[in-house]
């Protein structure tokens, strides 16, 4: 019996190592119109964090809807600026995927805050007036504040 316990323990540890991220994240890339995801409108970072059940980690995660706030929209440009109303230069640029979700596992430097904007196909821009200091967009949008919508 004692000889079987180390083998069982070794198998259990191997399974845990394969299934657990232990605070580390795999690079999942970034959203684009050619990619697809799931759970539009949900807080992406509730699963996609270092110890979460999501396969990769997202440092930014959210959903962009049409101007009525009803349907997620693919191919929308999302930009993060260094200052309000597009000032401070574009720090990061992303595009929503086929399900309207925007996400990246790129290391995002928030500093004292970034200012998001969504840009429609015609170039109309909707700026968020407050700075963000983390990328869990849907934690607030669609919950305690309005959904992220095209202008």
Helices and strands as residue ranges (DSSP letters): H 2-19, G 44-46, E 60-65, E 77-81, G 84-86, E 90-95, E 101-104, E 115-119, E 125-127, H 137-140, E 148-149
